[in-house]
Amino acid sequence: MPKMKTRKSAAKRLRVSANGKVKYKKQGLRHILTKKSTKTKRNLRKAGVLSDCEEKRVRRLLPYSF
């Protein structure tokens, strides 16, 4: 049986933590930052964690990371 291919677009955007949770970079921190509050920008810096139902879909895109 051949190897399964990883979806490279998903691999560049998503990381799997040591506990098996999927982390991603939050959107909204690229431009138009003057109208956003300091608190909002600070919270956007932290990595987001995908919910369980979304994680099931990602498992197909990243077969060797789980």
Secondary structure, 3 states (H helix, E strand, C coil): CCCCCCCHHHHHHEEECCCCCEEEECCCCCCCCCCCCHHHHHHHHCEEECCHHHHHHHHHHCCCCC
